[in-house]
Amino acid sequence: MRTFKKTWPFHIMLLPAMVFLFLFSYLPMSGIVMAFQDYKPWLGIAGSEWVGLDNFRYLFEREDSMQVIWNTVIIAVAKMIFNLLVPFVFAILLNEVRKVGLQRSIQTLVYLPHFLSWVILGGILVDLLAPAGLFNRVLGSFGIDPILFLGDNNWFRLTVIISDVWKEFGYNTIIFLAALAGINPALYEAAEMDGASRWKQTMHITVPSLIPITVVVGTLALGNVLNAGFDQIFNLYNPLVYETGDIIDTFVYRTAILNGEMGFGTAIGLFKSVISMVLILISYRLAYKWAGYRIF
C-alpha cells in the first residue's frame, strides 16, 4: 500500500491505455472460437456448428495452404536478413561521411520512403515496373527484353524483397547510427595513434561495437517470421503470381472475406499467432543469452 500511495498517479495515467487494449485487443480474442466452428455469419458464434479441429486438418490437407506457408517463410526470412544487413552496412558507410550537413541530408532522404503508404508506393511501382514502364525502357536501351516484374513467378519474390528493403532500410539505419554514436571516441584515437587505417578501425572497433545491437534486432525479428507484409503484397500481387507471392495474410483475406470461409480463415490466423508467440518467446530468450537484453 505504501508503494501504491506513491505510484497511484502512474496507474491512473496507464488506465486509459489498458482499457483501450482490453477493448480492442483482448475482448475480440473471443472470436477465436470460430476456428473450431463451421462459422455462418447469419447463425453467429452461438448457432454455428462445432467442428473441432477440422479447420486445422483442412489447413494441412490443402495443397495451396502449404505453398502459402512456404511463400510466407521465404519472403519474411529474406526481408529479415536484408533489412538487418543493408542498414548495418549503410550505417557504417554513412558514419564515415565527415560533413554533418551532408550526412543528415542523406539520412533524411533514405528514410523518407518509410513514411509512405504501400498504397502509394504500390501504385508507383506498378507504373515503374510495367512492361512499358521506366525500368523496362532502361533495360530495352541495353537490348534486354521487357520483364514482367509483377506478373512473373520468377521475379515477383525478388521484386517484393528489394522494394521492401528500399523502403525500410533508411529508417532501420537509425538504430545502428544510435549505436555508433555510443562508441567511445578514445578507441578510435588510440587505434589511430597505433597506426590503424580507417578500414582497420572499422573492422576492429566499429563492427564489434555493433554486434550486440545487431544480435538484439535480429533475434527480436524472429517473432515476425510469419509476417511477410500484407500491405505490400496485397497492393502488388495478382492471380498470375499466387504460386510464389501469396502469403498467409492475403490467403486469409481471400478465404475468410471473399469466399466466406471464416472458420477456416480464423484457424489460419490462430495458427500463425501461436507460432509467432512461440518465436517471440524464443527470441527474447536468445536476446538475453547473447546480448544481455531483456524486457521483463
GIJO-V235565 format. One record per helix or strand of 2 or more residues. SS is the DSSP state (hx for helix, st for strand). FROM is the first residue (numbers start at 1). LEN is the number of residues. If there is no record, write none. Layout:
ss	from	len
SS	FROM	LEN
SS	FROM	LEN
This chain:
ss	from	len
hx	2	35
st	37	2
hx	44	4
st	49	2
hx	54	8
hx	63	33
hx	100	16
hx	118	11
hx	134	8
hx	153	29
hx	185	9
hx	198	27
hx	230	7
hx	239	7
hx	248	11
hx	262	30
